[in-house]
């Protein structure tokens, strides 16, 4: 099993910044990628950003230039630095991990609220 523990969510004013962290533990072998998704009320869960074990990144168009994903392999932790936040970024943010055996795991989610 894999456990993903997120932290760093909260309330911030528009234009502000937050940094999310997600630490993985358990059967974290042969990780293909880790990343972040988000789900706003009444909307489907959507990709925010992913990063492979080799460091390749992928971003949703809506966050390019504002969000940065990074990882510390030694700590089994992935980060999401979010700058220039706007109310449309308000959502529950979920950490995800996918292994090469195609198993996918999710964290419990952390709330990010951006006030206008």
Phi and psi restraints in degrees (range 20) as a CNS / XPLOR table:
assign (resid 1 and name C) (resid 2 and name N)
       (resid 2 and name CA) (resid 2 and name C) 1.0 -124.8 20.0 2
assign (resid 2 and name N) (resid 2 and name CA)
       (resid 2 and name C) (resid 3 and name N) 1.0 135.7 20.0 2
assign (resid 2 and name C) (resid 3 and name N)
       (resid 3 and name CA) (resid 3 and name C) 1.0 -115.0 20.0 2
assign (resid 3 and name N) (resid 3 and name CA)
       (resid 3 and name C) (resid 4 and name N) 1.0 134.1 20.0 2
assign (resid 3 and name C) (resid 4 and name N)
       (resid 4 and name CA) (resid 4 and name C) 1.0 -121.8 20.0 2
assign (resid 4 and name N) (resid 4 and name CA)
       (resid 4 and name C) (resid 5 and name N) 1.0 122.3 20.0 2
assign (resid 4 and name C) (resid 5 and name N)
       (resid 5 and name CA) (resid 5 and name C) 1.0 -117.3 20.0 2
assign (resid 5 and name N) (resid 5 and name CA)
       (resid 5 and name C) (resid 6 and name N) 1.0 116.1 20.0 2
assign (resid 5 and name C) (resid 6 and name N)
       (resid 6 and name CA) (resid 6 and name C) 1.0 -96.3 20.0 2
assign (resid 6 and name N) (resid 6 and name CA)
       (resid 6 and name C) (resid 7 and name N) 1.0 153.8 20.0 2
assign (resid 6 and name C) (resid 7 and name N)
       (resid 7 and name CA) (resid 7 and name C) 1.0 -154.9 20.0 2
assign (resid 7 and name N) (resid 7 and name CA)
       (resid 7 and name C) (resid 8 and name N) 1.0 164.2 20.0 2
assign (resid 7 and name C) (resid 8 and name N)
       (resid 8 and name CA) (resid 8 and name C) 1.0 106.9 20.0 2
assign (resid 8 and name N) (resid 8 and name CA)
       (resid 8 and name C) (resid 9 and name N) 1.0 -5.3 20.0 2
assign (resid 8 and name C) (resid 9 and name N)
       (resid 9 and name CA) (resid 9 and name C) 1.0 -71.8 20.0 2
assign (resid 9 and name N) (resid 9 and name CA)
       (resid 9 and name C) (resid 10 and name N) 1.0 173.4 20.0 2
assign (resid 9 and name C) (resid 10 and name N)
       (resid 10 and name CA) (resid 10 and name C) 1.0 160.8 20.0 2
assign (resid 10 and name N) (resid 10 and name CA)
       (resid 10 and name C) (resid 11 and name N) 1.0 -164.4 20.0 2
assign (resid 10 and name C) (resid 11 and name N)
       (resid 11 and name CA) (resid 11 and name C) 1.0 -106.1 20.0 2
assign (resid 11 and name N) (resid 11 and name CA)
       (resid 11 and name C) (resid 12 and name N) 1.0 132.5 20.0 2
assign (resid 11 and name C) (resid 12 and name N)
       (resid 12 and name CA) (resid 12 and name C) 1.0 -144.4 20.0 2
assign (resid 12 and name N) (resid 12 and name CA)
       (resid 12 and name C) (resid 13 and name N) 1.0 151.8 20.0 2
assign (resid 12 and name C) (resid 13 and name N)
       (resid 13 and name CA) (resid 13 and name C) 1.0 -79.4 20.0 2
assign (resid 13 and name N) (resid 13 and name CA)
       (resid 13 and name C) (resid 14 and name N) 1.0 156.3 20.0 2
assign (resid 13 and name C) (resid 14 and name N)
       (resid 14 and name CA) (resid 14 and name C) 1.0 -55.6 20.0 2
assign (resid 14 and name N) (resid 14 and name CA)
       (resid 14 and name C) (resid 15 and name N) 1.0 137.5 20.0 2
assign (resid 14 and name C) (resid 15 and name N)
       (resid 15 and name CA) (resid 15 and name C) 1.0 92.0 20.0 2
assign (resid 15 and name N) (resid 15 and name CA)
       (resid 15 and name C) (resid 16 and name N) 1.0 -11.1 20.0 2
assign (resid 15 and name C) (resid 16 and name N)
       (resid 16 and name CA) (resid 16 and name C) 1.0 -84.0 20.0 2
assign (resid 16 and name N) (resid 16 and name CA)
       (resid 16 and name C) (resid 17 and name N) 1.0 -174.2 20.0 2
assign (resid 16 and name C) (resid 17 and name N)
       (resid 17 and name CA) (resid 17 and name C) 1.0 -132.9 20.0 2
assign (resid 17 and name N) (resid 17 and name CA)
       (resid 17 and name C) (resid 18 and name N) 1.0 152.9 20.0 2
assign (resid 17 and name C) (resid 18 and name N)
       (resid 18 and name CA) (resid 18 and name C) 1.0 -143.6 20.0 2
assign (resid 18 and name N) (resid 18 and name CA)
       (resid 18 and name C) (resid 19 and name N) 1.0 155.0 20.0 2
assign (resid 18 and name C) (resid 19 and name N)
       (resid 19 and name CA) (resid 19 and name C) 1.0 -126.8 20.0 2
assign (resid 19 and name N) (resid 19 and name CA)
       (resid 19 and name C) (resid 20 and name N) 1.0 119.9 20.0 2
assign (resid 19 and name C) (resid 20 and name N)
       (resid 20 and name CA) (resid 20 and name C) 1.0 -95.6 20.0 2
assign (resid 20 and name N) (resid 20 and name CA)
       (resid 20 and name C) (resid 21 and name N) 1.0 146.2 20.0 2
assign (resid 20 and name C) (resid 21 and name N)
       (resid 21 and name CA) (resid 21 and name C) 1.0 -127.7 20.0 2
assign (resid 21 and name N) (resid 21 and name CA)
       (resid 21 and name C) (resid 22 and name N) 1.0 149.8 20.0 2
assign (resid 21 and name C) (resid 22 and name N)
       (resid 22 and name CA) (resid 22 and name C) 1.0 -143.4 20.0 2
assign (resid 22 and name N) (resid 22 and name CA)
       (resid 22 and name C) (resid 23 and name N) 1.0 117.1 20.0 2
assign (resid 22 and name C) (resid 23 and name N)
       (resid 23 and name CA) (resid 23 and name C) 1.0 -105.6 20.0 2
assign (resid 23 and name N) (resid 23 and name CA)
       (resid 23 and name C) (resid 24 and name N) 1.0 130.1 20.0 2
assign (resid 23 and name C) (resid 24 and name N)
       (resid 24 and name CA) (resid 24 and name C) 1.0 -100.4 20.0 2
assign (resid 24 and name N) (resid 24 and name CA)
       (resid 24 and name C) (resid 25 and name N) 1.0 145.2 20.0 2
assign (resid 24 and name C) (resid 25 and name N)
       (resid 25 and name CA) (resid 25 and name C) 1.0 -148.0 20.0 2
assign (resid 25 and name N) (resid 25 and name CA)
       (resid 25 and name C) (resid 26 and name N) 1.0 167.0 20.0 2
assign (resid 25 and name C) (resid 26 and name N)
       (resid 26 and name CA) (resid 26 and name C) 1.0 98.4 20.0 2
assign (resid 26 and name N) (resid 26 and name CA)
       (resid 26 and name C) (resid 27 and name N) 1.0 -138.6 20.0 2
assign (resid 26 and name C) (resid 27 and name N)
       (resid 27 and name CA) (resid 27 and name C) 1.0 -82.2 20.0 2
assign (resid 27 and name N) (resid 27 and name CA)
       (resid 27 and name C) (resid 28 and name N) 1.0 64.0 20.0 2
assign (resid 27 and name C) (resid 28 and name N)
       (resid 28 and name CA) (resid 28 and name C) 1.0 -96.6 20.0 2
assign (resid 28 and name N) (resid 28 and name CA)
       (resid 28 and name C) (resid 29 and name N) 1.0 58.4 20.0 2
assign (resid 28 and name C) (resid 29 and name N)
       (resid 29 and name CA) (resid 29 and name C) 1.0 -103.2 20.0 2
assign (resid 29 and name N) (resid 29 and name CA)
       (resid 29 and name C) (resid 30 and name N) 1.0 154.1 20.0 2
assign (resid 29 and name C) (resid 30 and name N)
       (resid 30 and name CA) (resid 30 and name C) 1.0 47.1 20.0 2
assign (resid 30 and name N) (resid 30 and name CA)
       (resid 30 and name C) (resid 31 and name N) 1.0 57.0 20.0 2
assign (resid 30 and name C) (resid 31 and name N)
       (resid 31 and name CA) (resid 31 and name C) 1.0 -75.8 20.0 2
assign (resid 31 and name N) (resid 31 and name CA)
       (resid 31 and name C) (resid 32 and name N) 1.0 129.6 20.0 2
assign (resid 31 and name C) (resid 32 and name N)
       (resid 32 and name CA) (resid 32 and name C) 1.0 -86.3 20.0 2
assign (resid 32 and name N) (resid 32 and name CA)
       (resid 32 and name C) (resid 33 and name N) 1.0 -52.4 20.0 2
assign (resid 32 and name C) (resid 33 and name N)
       (resid 33 and name CA) (resid 33 and name C) 1.0 -156.3 20.0 2
assign (resid 33 and name N) (resid 33 and name CA)
       (resid 33 and name C) (resid 34 and name N) 1.0 161.5 20.0 2
assign (resid 33 and name C) (resid 34 and name N)
       (resid 34 and name CA) (resid 34 and name C) 1.0 -124.9 20.0 2
assign (resid 34 and name N) (resid 34 and name CA)
       (resid 34 and name C) (resid 35 and name N) 1.0 161.8 20.0 2
assign (resid 34 and name C) (resid 35 and name N)
       (resid 35 and name CA) (resid 35 and name C) 1.0 -174.3 20.0 2
assign (resid 35 and name N) (resid 35 and name CA)
       (resid 35 and name C) (resid 36 and name N) 1.0 -171.3 20.0 2
assign (resid 35 and name C) (resid 36 and name N)
       (resid 36 and name CA) (resid 36 and name C) 1.0 -131.4 20.0 2
assign (resid 36 and name N) (resid 36 and name CA)
       (resid 36 and name C) (resid 37 and name N) 1.0 136.6 20.0 2
assign (resid 36 and name C) (resid 37 and name N)
       (resid 37 and name CA) (resid 37 and name C) 1.0 -119.7 20.0 2
assign (resid 37 and name N) (resid 37 and name CA)
       (resid 37 and name C) (resid 38 and name N) 1.0 166.4 20.0 2
assign (resid 37 and name C) (resid 38 and name N)
       (resid 38 and name CA) (resid 38 and name C) 1.0 -143.4 20.0 2
assign (resid 38 and name N) (resid 38 and name CA)
       (resid 38 and name C) (resid 39 and name N) 1.0 154.9 20.0 2
assign (resid 38 and name C) (resid 39 and name N)
       (resid 39 and name CA) (resid 39 and name C) 1.0 -139.3 20.0 2
assign (resid 39 and name N) (resid 39 and name CA)
       (resid 39 and name C) (resid 40 and name N) 1.0 116.7 20.0 2
assign (resid 39 and name C) (resid 40 and name N)
       (resid 40 and name CA) (resid 40 and name C) 1.0 -89.5 20.0 2
assign (resid 40 and name N) (resid 40 and name CA)
       (resid 40 and name C) (resid 41 and name N) 1.0 158.5 20.0 2
assign (resid 40 and name C) (resid 41 and name N)
       (resid 41 and name CA) (resid 41 and name C) 1.0 -56.5 20.0 2
assign (resid 41 and name N) (resid 41 and name CA)
       (resid 41 and name C) (resid 42 and name N) 1.0 129.6 20.0 2
assign (resid 41 and name C) (resid 42 and name N)
       (resid 42 and name CA) (resid 42 and name C) 1.0 77.2 20.0 2
assign (resid 42 and name N) (resid 42 and name CA)
       (resid 42 and name C) (resid 43 and name N) 1.0 5.1 20.0 2
assign (resid 42 and name C) (resid 43 and name N)
       (resid 43 and name CA) (resid 43 and name C) 1.0 -121.5 20.0 2
assign (resid 43 and name N) (resid 43 and name CA)
       (resid 43 and name C) (resid 44 and name N) 1.0 163.2 20.0 2
assign (resid 43 and name C) (resid 44 and name N)
       (resid 44 and name CA) (resid 44 and name C) 1.0 -78.4 20.0 2
assign (resid 44 and name N) (resid 44 and name CA)
       (resid 44 and name C) (resid 45 and name N) 1.0 155.3 20.0 2
assign (resid 44 and name C) (resid 45 and name N)
       (resid 45 and name CA) (resid 45 and name C) 1.0 -65.2 20.0 2
assign (resid 45 and name N) (resid 45 and name CA)
       (resid 45 and name C) (resid 46 and name N) 1.0 136.9 20.0 2
assign (resid 45 and name C) (resid 46 and name N)
       (resid 46 and name CA) (resid 46 and name C) 1.0 -132.3 20.0 2
assign (resid 46 and name N) (resid 46 and name CA)
       (resid 46 and name C) (resid 47 and name N) 1.0 152.3 20.0 2
assign (resid 46 and name C) (resid 47 and name N)
       (resid 47 and name CA) (resid 47 and name C) 1.0 -67.1 20.0 2
assign (resid 47 and name N) (resid 47 and name CA)
       (resid 47 and name C) (resid 48 and name N) 1.0 138.4 20.0 2
assign (resid 47 and name C) (resid 48 and name N)
       (resid 48 and name CA) (resid 48 and name C) 1.0 -106.5 20.0 2
assign (resid 48 and name N) (resid 48 and name CA)
       (resid 48 and name C) (resid 49 and name N) 1.0 -57.9 20.0 2
assign (resid 48 and name C) (resid 49 and name N)
       (resid 49 and name CA) (resid 49 and name C) 1.0 -163.6 20.0 2
assign (resid 49 and name N) (resid 49 and name CA)
       (resid 49 and name C) (resid 50 and name N) 1.0 150.8 20.0 2
assign (resid 49 and name C) (resid 50 and name N)
       (resid 50 and name CA) (resid 50 and name C) 1.0 -135.0 20.0 2
assign (resid 50 and name N) (resid 50 and name CA)
       (resid 50 and name C) (resid 51 and name N) 1.0 158.4 20.0 2
assign (resid 50 and name C) (resid 51 and name N)
       (resid 51 and name CA) (resid 51 and name C) 1.0 -142.7 20.0 2
assign (resid 51 and name N) (resid 51 and name CA)
       (resid 51 and name C) (resid 52 and name N) 1.0 129.8 20.0 2
assign (resid 51 and name C) (resid 52 and name N)
       (resid 52 and name CA) (resid 52 and name C) 1.0 -81.2 20.0 2
assign (resid 52 and name N) (resid 52 and name CA)
       (resid 52 and name C) (resid 53 and name N) 1.0 171.5 20.0 2
assign (resid 52 and name C) (resid 53 and name N)
       (resid 53 and name CA) (resid 53 and name C) 1.0 -62.2 20.0 2
assign (resid 53 and name N) (resid 53 and name CA)
       (resid 53 and name C) (resid 54 and name N) 1.0 -26.8 20.0 2
assign (resid 53 and name C) (resid 54 and name N)
       (resid 54 and name CA) (resid 54 and name C) 1.0 -87.1 20.0 2
assign (resid 54 and name N) (resid 54 and name CA)
       (resid 54 and name C) (resid 55 and name N) 1.0 -4.4 20.0 2
assign (resid 54 and name C) (resid 55 and name N)
       (resid 55 and name CA) (resid 55 and name C) 1.0 100.5 20.0 2
assign (resid 55 and name N) (resid 55 and name CA)
       (resid 55 and name C) (resid 56 and name N) 1.0 1.5 20.0 2
assign (resid 55 and name C) (resid 56 and name N)
       (resid 56 and name CA) (resid 56 and name C) 1.0 -72.5 20.0 2
assign (resid 56 and name N) (resid 56 and name CA)
       (resid 56 and name C) (resid 57 and name N) 1.0 138.1 20.0 2
assign (resid 56 and name C) (resid 57 and name N)
       (resid 57 and name CA) (resid 57 and name C) 1.0 -117.4 20.0 2
assign (resid 57 and name N) (resid 57 and name CA)
       (resid 57 and name C) (resid 58 and name N) 1.0 156.7 20.0 2
assign (resid 57 and name C) (resid 58 and name N)
       (resid 58 and name CA) (resid 58 and name C) 1.0 -143.6 20.0 2
assign (resid 58 and name N) (resid 58 and name CA)
       (resid 58 and name C) (resid 59 and name N) 1.0 136.1 20.0 2
assign (resid 58 and name C) (resid 59 and name N)
       (resid 59 and name CA) (resid 59 and name C) 1.0 -129.1 20.0 2
assign (resid 59 and name N) (resid 59 and name CA)
       (resid 59 and name C) (resid 60 and name N) 1.0 149.0 20.0 2
assign (resid 59 and name C) (resid 60 and name N)
       (resid 60 and name CA) (resid 60 and name C) 1.0 -68.2 20.0 2
assign (resid 60 and name N) (resid 60 and name CA)
       (resid 60 and name C) (resid 61 and name N) 1.0 147.0 20.0 2
assign (resid 60 and name C) (resid 61 and name N)
       (resid 61 and name CA) (resid 61 and name C) 1.0 -58.0 20.0 2
assign (resid 61 and name N) (resid 61 and name CA)
       (resid 61 and name C) (resid 62 and name N) 1.0 -33.5 20.0 2
assign (resid 61 and name C) (resid 62 and name N)
       (resid 62 and name CA) (resid 62 and name C) 1.0 -69.0 20.0 2
assign (resid 62 and name N) (resid 62 and name CA)
       (resid 62 and name C) (resid 63 and name N) 1.0 -15.8 20.0 2
assign (resid 62 and name C) (resid 63 and name N)
       (resid 63 and name CA) (resid 63 and name C) 1.0 -117.5 20.0 2
assign (resid 63 and name N) (resid 63 and name CA)
       (resid 63 and name C) (resid 64 and name N) 1.0 -4.4 20.0 2
assign (resid 63 and name C) (resid 64 and name N)
       (resid 64 and name CA) (resid 64 and name C) 1.0 -58.5 20.0 2
assign (resid 64 and name N) (resid 64 and name CA)
       (resid 64 and name C) (resid 65 and name N) 1.0 134.3 20.0 2
assign (resid 64 and name C) (resid 65 and name N)
       (resid 65 and name CA) (resid 65 and name C) 1.0 86.0 20.0 2
assign (resid 65 and name N) (resid 65 and name CA)
       (resid 65 and name C) (resid 66 and name N) 1.0 -11.6 20.0 2
assign (resid 65 and name C) (resid 66 and name N)
       (resid 66 and name CA) (resid 66 and name C) 1.0 -116.0 20.0 2
assign (resid 66 and name N) (resid 66 and name CA)
       (resid 66 and name C) (resid 67 and name N) 1.0 -35.5 20.0 2
assign (resid 66 and name C) (resid 67 and name N)
       (resid 67 and name CA) (resid 67 and name C) 1.0 -108.4 20.0 2
assign (resid 67 and name N) (resid 67 and name CA)
       (resid 67 and name C) (resid 68 and name N) 1.0 147.4 20.0 2
assign (resid 67 and name C) (resid 68 and name N)
       (resid 68 and name CA) (resid 68 and name C) 1.0 -133.9 20.0 2
assign (resid 68 and name N) (resid 68 and name CA)
       (resid 68 and name C) (resid 69 and name N) 1.0 125.8 20.0 2
assign (resid 68 and name C) (resid 69 and name N)
       (resid 69 and name CA) (resid 69 and name C) 1.0 -100.9 20.0 2
assign (resid 69 and name N) (resid 69 and name CA)
       (resid 69 and name C) (resid 70 and name N) 1.0 141.5 20.0 2
assign (resid 69 and name C) (resid 70 and name N)
       (resid 70 and name CA) (resid 70 and name C) 1.0 -149.1 20.0 2
assign (resid 70 and name N) (resid 70 and name CA)
       (resid 70 and name C) (resid 71 and name N) 1.0 167.3 20.0 2
assign (resid 70 and name C) (resid 71 and name N)
       (resid 71 and name CA) (resid 71 and name C) 1.0 -146.0 20.0 2
assign (resid 71 and name N) (resid 71 and name CA)
       (resid 71 and name C) (resid 72 and name N) 1.0 151.8 20.0 2
assign (resid 71 and name C) (resid 72 and name N)
       (resid 72 and name CA) (resid 72 and name C) 1.0 -117.2 20.0 2
assign (resid 72 and name N) (resid 72 and name CA)
       (resid 72 and name C) (resid 73 and name N) 1.0 99.9 20.0 2
assign (resid 72 and name C) (resid 73 and name N)
       (resid 73 and name CA) (resid 73 and name C) 1.0 -63.0 20.0 2
assign (resid 73 and name N) (resid 73 and name CA)
       (resid 73 and name C) (resid 74 and name N) 1.0 -32.6 20.0 2
assign (resid 73 and name C) (resid 74 and name N)
       (resid 74 and name CA) (resid 74 and name C) 1.0 -65.7 20.0 2
assign (resid 74 and name N) (resid 74 and name CA)
       (resid 74 and name C) (resid 75 and name N) 1.0 -30.8 20.0 2
assign (resid 74 and name C) (resid 75 and name N)
       (resid 75 and name CA) (resid 75 and name C) 1.0 -100.8 20.0 2
assign (resid 75 and name N) (resid 75 and name CA)
       (resid 75 and name C) (resid 76 and name N) 1.0 1.0 20.0 2
assign (resid 75 and name C) (resid 76 and name N)
       (resid 76 and name CA) (resid 76 and name C) 1.0 51.5 20.0 2
assign (resid 76 and name N) (resid 76 and name CA)
       (resid 76 and name C) (resid 77 and name N) 1.0 43.0 20.0 2
assign (resid 76 and name C) (resid 77 and name N)
       (resid 77 and name CA) (resid 77 and name C) 1.0 -126.7 20.0 2
assign (resid 77 and name N) (resid 77 and name CA)
       (resid 77 and name C) (resid 78 and name N) 1.0 139.1 20.0 2
assign (resid 77 and name C) (resid 78 and name N)
       (resid 78 and name CA) (resid 78 and name C) 1.0 -117.9 20.0 2
assign (resid 78 and name N) (resid 78 and name CA)
       (resid 78 and name C) (resid 79 and name N) 1.0 144.0 20.0 2
assign (resid 78 and name C) (resid 79 and name N)
       (resid 79 and name CA) (resid 79 and name C) 1.0 -121.2 20.0 2
assign (resid 79 and name N) (resid 79 and name CA)
       (resid 79 and name C) (resid 80 and name N) 1.0 153.6 20.0 2
assign (resid 79 and name C) (resid 80 and name N)
       (resid 80 and name CA) (resid 80 and name C) 1.0 -132.9 20.0 2
assign (resid 80 and name N) (resid 80 and name CA)
       (resid 80 and name C) (resid 81 and name N) 1.0 106.2 20.0 2
assign (resid 80 and name C) (resid 81 and name N)
       (resid 81 and name CA) (resid 81 and name C) 1.0 -87.0 20.0 2
assign (resid 81 and name N) (resid 81 and name CA)
       (resid 81 and name C) (resid 82 and name N) 1.0 121.0 20.0 2
assign (resid 81 and name C) (resid 82 and name N)
       (resid 82 and name CA) (resid 82 and name C) 1.0 -116.6 20.0 2
assign (resid 82 and name N) (resid 82 and name CA)
       (resid 82 and name C) (resid 83 and name N) 1.0 115.9 20.0 2
assign (resid 82 and name C) (resid 83 and name N)
       (resid 83 and name CA) (resid 83 and name C) 1.0 -115.6 20.0 2
assign (resid 83 and name N) (resid 83 and name CA)
       (resid 83 and name C) (resid 84 and name N) 1.0 163.8 20.0 2
assign (resid 83 and name C) (resid 84 and name N)
       (resid 84 and name CA) (resid 84 and name C) 1.0 50.3 20.0 2
assign (resid 84 and name N) (resid 84 and name CA)
       (resid 84 and name C) (resid 85 and name N) 1.0 46.6 20.0 2
assign (resid 84 and name C) (resid 85 and name N)
       (resid 85 and name CA) (resid 85 and name C) 1.0 -66.7 20.0 2
assign (resid 85 and name N) (resid 85 and name CA)
       (resid 85 and name C) (resid 86 and name N) 1.0 145.8 20.0 2
assign (resid 85 and name C) (resid 86 and name N)
       (resid 86 and name CA) (resid 86 and name C) 1.0 -131.2 20.0 2
assign (resid 86 and name N) (resid 86 and name CA)
       (resid 86 and name C) (resid 87 and name N) 1.0 165.2 20.0 2
assign (resid 86 and name C) (resid 87 and name N)
       (resid 87 and name CA) (resid 87 and name C) 1.0 -56.4 20.0 2
assign (resid 87 and name N) (resid 87 and name CA)
       (resid 87 and name C) (resid 88 and name N) 1.0 -26.5 20.0 2
assign (resid 87 and name C) (resid 88 and name N)
       (resid 88 and name CA) (resid 88 and name C) 1.0 -69.1 20.0 2
assign (resid 88 and name N) (resid 88 and name CA)
       (resid 88 and name C) (resid 89 and name N) 1.0 -12.4 20.0 2
assign (resid 88 and name C) (resid 89 and name N)
       (resid 89 and name CA) (resid 89 and name C) 1.0 -84.8 20.0 2
assign (resid 89 and name N) (resid 89 and name CA)
       (resid 89 and name C) (resid 90 and name N) 1.0 -5.5 20.0 2
assign (resid 89 and name C) (resid 90 and name N)
       (resid 90 and name CA) (resid 90 and name C) 1.0 -63.0 20.0 2
assign (resid 90 and name N) (resid 90 and name CA)
       (resid 90 and name C) (resid 91 and name N) 1.0 124.3 20.0 2
assign (resid 90 and name C) (resid 91 and name N)
       (resid 91 and name CA) (resid 91 and name C) 1.0 -177.2 20.0 2
assign (resid 91 and name N) (resid 91 and name CA)
       (resid 91 and name C) (resid 92 and name N) 1.0 171.0 20.0 2
assign (resid 91 and name C) (resid 92 and name N)
       (resid 92 and name CA) (resid 92 and name C) 1.0 -88.7 20.0 2
assign (resid 92 and name N) (resid 92 and name CA)
       (resid 92 and name C) (resid 93 and name N) 1.0 127.1 20.0 2
assign (resid 92 and name C) (resid 93 and name N)
       (resid 93 and name CA) (resid 93 and name C) 1.0 -101.6 20.0 2
assign (resid 93 and name N) (resid 93 and name CA)
       (resid 93 and name C) (resid 94 and name N) 1.0 128.8 20.0 2
assign (resid 93 and name C) (resid 94 and name N)
       (resid 94 and name CA) (resid 94 and name C) 1.0 -114.7 20.0 2
assign (resid 94 and name N) (resid 94 and name CA)
       (resid 94 and name C) (resid 95 and name N) 1.0 133.4 20.0 2
assign (resid 94 and name C) (resid 95 and name N)
       (resid 95 and name CA) (resid 95 and name C) 1.0 -84.4 20.0 2
assign (resid 95 and name N) (resid 95 and name CA)
       (resid 95 and name C) (resid 96 and name N) 1.0 144.5 20.0 2
assign (resid 95 and name C) (resid 96 and name N)
       (resid 96 and name CA) (resid 96 and name C) 1.0 -137.0 20.0 2
assign (resid 96 and name N) (resid 96 and name CA)
       (resid 96 and name C) (resid 97 and name N) 1.0 151.4 20.0 2
assign (resid 96 and name C) (resid 97 and name N)
       (resid 97 and name CA) (resid 97 and name C) 1.0 -137.4 20.0 2
assign (resid 97 and name N) (resid 97 and name CA)
       (resid 97 and name C) (resid 98 and name N) 1.0 132.3 20.0 2
assign (resid 97 and name C) (resid 98 and name N)
       (resid 98 and name CA) (resid 98 and name C) 1.0 -123.0 20.0 2
assign (resid 98 and name N) (resid 98 and name CA)
       (resid 98 and name C) (resid 99 and name N) 1.0 132.2 20.0 2
assign (resid 98 and name C) (resid 99 and name N)
       (resid 99 and name CA) (resid 99 and name C) 1.0 -94.9 20.0 2
assign (resid 99 and name N) (resid 99 and name CA)
       (resid 99 and name C) (resid 100 and name N) 1.0 168.3 20.0 2
assign (resid 99 and name C) (resid 100 and name N)
       (resid 100 and name CA) (resid 100 and name C) 1.0 -66.7 20.0 2
assign (resid 100 and name N) (resid 100 and name CA)
       (resid 100 and name C) (resid 101 and name N) 1.0 -20.0 20.0 2
assign (resid 100 and name C) (resid 101 and name N)
       (resid 101 and name CA) (resid 101 and name C) 1.0 -84.3 20.0 2
assign (resid 101 and name N) (resid 101 and name CA)
       (resid 101 and name C) (resid 102 and name N) 1.0 11.4 20.0 2
assign (resid 101 and name C) (resid 102 and name N)
       (resid 102 and name CA) (resid 102 and name C) 1.0 75.0 20.0 2
assign (resid 102 and name N) (resid 102 and name CA)
       (resid 102 and name C) (resid 103 and name N) 1.0 4.9 20.0 2
assign (resid 102 and name C) (resid 103 and name N)
       (resid 103 and name CA) (resid 103 and name C) 1.0 -70.5 20.0 2
assign (resid 103 and name N) (resid 103 and name CA)
       (resid 103 and name C) (resid 104 and name N) 1.0 136.4 20.0 2
assign (resid 103 and name C) (resid 104 and name N)
       (resid 104 and name CA) (resid 104 and name C) 1.0 -122.0 20.0 2
assign (resid 104 and name N) (resid 104 and name CA)
       (resid 104 and name C) (resid 105 and name N) 1.0 136.4 20.0 2
assign (resid 104 and name C) (resid 105 and name N)
       (resid 105 and name CA) (resid 105 and name C) 1.0 -126.7 20.0 2
assign (resid 105 and name N) (resid 105 and name CA)
       (resid 105 and name C) (resid 106 and name N) 1.0 151.4 20.0 2
assign (resid 105 and name C) (resid 106 and name N)
       (resid 106 and name CA) (resid 106 and name C) 1.0 -128.0 20.0 2
assign (resid 106 and name N) (resid 106 and name CA)
       (resid 106 and name C) (resid 107 and name N) 1.0 147.3 20.0 2
assign (resid 106 and name C) (resid 107 and name N)
       (resid 107 and name CA) (resid 107 and name C) 1.0 -82.0 20.0 2
assign (resid 107 and name N) (resid 107 and name CA)
       (resid 107 and name C) (resid 108 and name N) 1.0 -179.7 20.0 2
assign (resid 107 and name C) (resid 108 and name N)
       (resid 108 and name CA) (resid 108 and name C) 1.0 -82.8 20.0 2
assign (resid 108 and name N) (resid 108 and name CA)
       (resid 108 and name C) (resid 109 and name N) 1.0 -12.4 20.0 2
assign (resid 108 and name C) (resid 109 and name N)
       (resid 109 and name CA) (resid 109 and name C) 1.0 94.7 20.0 2
assign (resid 109 and name N) (resid 109 and name CA)
       (resid 109 and name C) (resid 110 and name N) 1.0 148.8 20.0 2
assign (resid 109 and name C) (resid 110 and name N)
       (resid 110 and name CA) (resid 110 and name C) 1.0 -135.4 20.0 2
assign (resid 110 and name N) (resid 110 and name CA)
       (resid 110 and name C) (resid 111 and name N) 1.0 134.9 20.0 2
assign (resid 110 and name C) (resid 111 and name N)
       (resid 111 and name CA) (resid 111 and name C) 1.0 -80.9 20.0 2
assign (resid 111 and name N) (resid 111 and name CA)
       (resid 111 and name C) (resid 112 and name N) 1.0 132.0 20.0 2
assign (resid 111 and name C) (resid 112 and name N)
       (resid 112 and name CA) (resid 112 and name C) 1.0 -120.1 20.0 2
assign (resid 112 and name N) (resid 112 and name CA)
       (resid 112 and name C) (resid 113 and name N) 1.0 122.7 20.0 2
assign (resid 112 and name C) (resid 113 and name N)
       (resid 113 and name CA) (resid 113 and name C) 1.0 -123.8 20.0 2
assign (resid 113 and name N) (resid 113 and name CA)
       (resid 113 and name C) (resid 114 and name N) 1.0 124.4 20.0 2
assign (resid 113 and name C) (resid 114 and name N)
       (resid 114 and name CA) (resid 114 and name C) 1.0 -113.1 20.0 2
assign (resid 114 and name N) (resid 114 and name CA)
       (resid 114 and name C) (resid 115 and name N) 1.0 119.1 20.0 2
assign (resid 114 and name C) (resid 115 and name N)
       (resid 115 and name CA) (resid 115 and name C) 1.0 -92.9 20.0 2
assign (resid 115 and name N) (resid 115 and name CA)
       (resid 115 and name C) (resid 116 and name N) 1.0 147.0 20.0 2
